[in-house]
């Protein structure tokens, strides 16, 4: 991707970043380097690589999915200012 100085200034303006002419000129080769690395990564064939959820093979210790507290729904709803069908009623915020 051919990036020009005007593109750097435009992106900085869109991001609401105050950038001087000198800063834009120094950012241009850095951005070219970043885009070059992205192009290299996109060129790698990963069709035979299996997706993984973590960089290391770890397993989490899982606990049993069991109820540990008593049902307090009625007690909690009793102190609410407004309830309907077991749900809290709240004032409308968005018109």
C-alpha positions as CSV (number, residue, x, y, z in Angstrom):
1,X,0.0,0.0,0.0
2,X,1.5,3.3,-1.1
3,X,1.1,5.7,1.8
4,X,1.7,9.4,1.3
5,X,2.3,12.3,3.6
6,X,-1.3,13.6,3.0
7,X,-2.6,10.2,4.1
8,X,-0.7,10.4,7.4
9,X,-2.1,13.9,8.1
10,X,-5.6,12.8,7.2
11,X,-5.5,9.8,9.5
12,X,-4.1,11.9,12.3
13,X,-6.9,14.5,11.8
14,X,-9.5,11.7,11.8
15,X,-8.0,10.3,15.0
16,X,-8.0,13.8,16.4
17,X,-4.2,13.7,16.9
18,X,-2.4,17.0,16.6
19,X,0.6,16.3,14.4
20,X,3.2,18.7,13.0
21,X,4.7,18.4,9.5
22,X,7.9,17.1,10.9
23,X,6.1,14.4,13.0
24,X,4.1,13.4,9.9
25,X,7.3,13.0,7.9
26,X,8.9,10.9,10.6
27,X,5.8,8.7,11.0
28,X,5.6,8.0,7.3
29,X,8.5,5.5,7.1
30,X,7.4,3.9,10.4
31,X,3.9,3.3,8.9
32,X,5.5,1.9,5.7
33,X,7.4,-0.5,7.9
34,X,4.3,-1.6,9.7
35,X,2.4,-2.1,6.5
36,X,5.3,-4.1,5.1
37,X,5.2,-6.4,8.1
38,X,1.5,-6.8,7.7
39,X,1.9,-7.8,4.1
40,X,4.6,-10.4,5.1
41,X,2.3,-11.9,7.7
42,X,-0.6,-12.0,5.2
43,X,1.6,-13.9,2.7
44,X,2.2,-16.8,5.2
45,X,0.3,-19.9,4.4
46,X,-1.6,-20.8,7.5
47,X,-4.2,-23.2,5.9
48,X,-2.7,-26.2,7.7
49,X,-2.3,-24.5,11.1
50,X,-5.0,-25.5,13.6
51,X,-6.4,-22.6,15.6
52,X,-5.6,-22.4,19.2
53,X,-7.1,-20.7,22.2
54,X,-3.9,-20.1,24.0
55,X,-0.2,-19.8,23.2
56,X,0.7,-22.6,25.7
57,X,-1.0,-25.9,26.2
58,X,-2.7,-25.3,29.5
59,X,-5.8,-26.7,31.1
60,X,-7.9,-24.9,33.6
61,X,-9.0,-26.5,36.8
62,X,-12.8,-26.4,36.6
63,X,-15.2,-26.7,39.4
64,X,-18.5,-28.4,39.3
65,X,-21.3,-26.2,38.0
66,X,-23.5,-26.4,41.1
67,X,-25.8,-23.9,42.9
68,X,-24.0,-22.7,46.1
69,X,-26.5,-20.1,47.4
70,X,-30.1,-20.3,48.4
71,X,-32.8,-18.7,46.3
72,X,-33.2,-15.1,47.5
73,X,-35.3,-13.8,44.6
74,X,-38.5,-13.0,46.5
75,X,-36.6,-11.3,49.4
76,X,-34.6,-9.1,47.0
77,X,-37.7,-8.2,44.9
78,X,-39.6,-7.3,48.1
79,X,-37.4,-4.2,48.7
80,X,-37.6,-3.0,45.1
81,X,-39.8,0.1,44.4
82,X,-41.5,-1.5,41.4
83,X,-41.7,-5.1,40.2
84,X,-43.6,-6.8,37.5
85,X,-43.6,-10.5,36.6
86,X,-40.5,-11.1,38.8
87,X,-38.5,-8.3,37.2
88,X,-37.4,-4.9,38.4
89,X,-39.1,-2.0,36.8
90,X,-36.9,1.0,36.1
91,X,-37.6,4.4,34.7
92,X,-37.3,4.8,31.0
93,X,-34.0,6.5,30.2
94,X,-34.1,6.7,26.4
95,X,-37.0,8.4,24.7
